[in-house]
Amino acid sequence: MCALIGDGGAGWTAHASALTQLIDDVVDDPRSIEGIVVGTGPGSFTSIRIALATARGLALALDVPVAGSSTLAAFTGGVPVIDARRGEVFSEGGVVCRPEELDVAGKVLVGDGAVRYRELFEAAGATVPHDDALHRPDPFALAEHAGSFGPVEAVDPLYLRLPDAKPTAERT
């Protein structure tokens, strides 16, 4: 998921491949960008790489500073649970686990992982709101929780597990 704030408003997309179109839709004049906040993960390996590469390209082209922020910080209204695929979820504290391993009793859960595993979480005593907006990243929250602005090279991805892809020589 990608979220963006610009002089043309705010927007989001569930697909990193649509990020450049989202930038075109939300930013009237790229020269007006004063800084970039990028979600550093957790998330899919490819999506994190696309977000960081886009942020780095823009930052270098526009000579603006960049700050990183955990993708989990972009969710408000409850405990973030992001679908990690492979039958796992990402959550607070760098947790990557099977959904049934999360202690969710009495908690409000938000994010696409909360929606995907709604039945399981609700059976375990959690509340998963039906408001779709709570399950999308909030670009304002992401920016609010960003670290210090600085050189783009100082922003690193947050990977909580190894990528699925392996170099050809390692495949068996």
RAHUSUL-V494978 format. One line per field, one symbol per residue. psi: psi as a letter, one per 20 degrees, with the letter a starting at -180 (. if undefined). A space follows every 10 residues. Layout:
psi = ???
This chain:
psi = qpqqprijbq rrqiphijgh hgghhhogoh iipirppppi rraqgggggg gggggggggg hilqrqqqqp hhijprjapp opojakkrqq aqkkporqhi ipoipjqppq rhhgghkggg ghhjjrpoqj ohhijqqohg gghhjqaqqa qhiioqqopi rqqhqqqghi q.
